[in-house]
Amino acid sequence: MSGADRAIGALIIGSEILTGKRQDKHLQRVIERLATRGLTLAYAHYLGDDRARLTALLRETFAQGDIVFSFGGIGATPDDHTRQAAAAASGCRSCDTPKPWPRSRRASAPRPIPIAC
């Protein structure tokens, strides 16, 4: 399947957005960025921090071969499950979410969490 044949989607993840504690700024930005390239967004999903729901949706989008942008849900707090859900949906194994870094390190050096297949 070529890139021109694939749908482009966005997953915006975080219970904070669904409860109103944070506002989503990603959807409008991704629409604008795609438009500058002559592309359109086919769908967007908002999900809370629910690992099972997120795994199921990722599995569906992986099976369809869509191009999917994922925003949010990757912090070092216990309710962020995106890495683990992506690993489960793709059949890879995921490392456990590490303990948060001290505040002084968080802003200056984000730490990658590997997903290995």
Residue pairs with C-beta under 8 A, 6 or more apart in sequence:
1 65
3 67
6 65
6 66
6 67
7 42
7 43
7 64
7 66
7 67
8 34
8 39
8 40
8 41
8 42
8 66
8 67
8 68
8 69
9 41
9 42
9 43
9 44
9 45
9 61
9 66
9 67
9 68
9 69
10 26
10 27
10 30
10 41
10 43
10 44
10 45
10 68
10 69
10 70
10 71
11 44
11 45
11 47
11 54
11 57
11 58
11 61
11 68
11 69
11 70
11 71
12 24
12 26
12 27
12 44
12 45
12 46
12 47
12 71
12 72
13 46
13 47
13 48
13 49
13 54
13 70
13 71
13 72
13 73
13 82
14 22
14 48
14 49
14 72
14 73
15 48
15 49
15 79
16 22
17 23
17 24
17 46
17 72
18 46
18 48
24 46
24 71
26 71
26 72
27 44
30 41
30 69
30 71
31 40
31 41
34 40
34 41
42 66
45 57
47 53
47 54
47 57
47 73
49 73
49 79
49 80
49 81
50 81
51 81
51 84
51 85
51 88
54 73
54 81
54 82
54 85
55 85
55 88
55 89
56 89
58 68
58 85
58 86
58 89
58 90
59 89
61 68
62 89
62 90
70 82
70 86
72 82
73 80
73 81
73 82
74 80
74 82
74 83
74 113
76 97
76 98
76 99
76 100
76 101
76 106
76 111
77 100
78 97
80 97
83 94
83 95
83 97
83 113
83 115
84 94
84 97
86 92
86 94
86 115
87 93
87 94
87 115
88 94
90 117
91 117
92 115
92 116
92 117
93 115
93 116
93 117
94 113
94 115
94 116
95 113
95 114
95 115
95 116
97 113
98 111
98 113
100 106
101 109
101 111
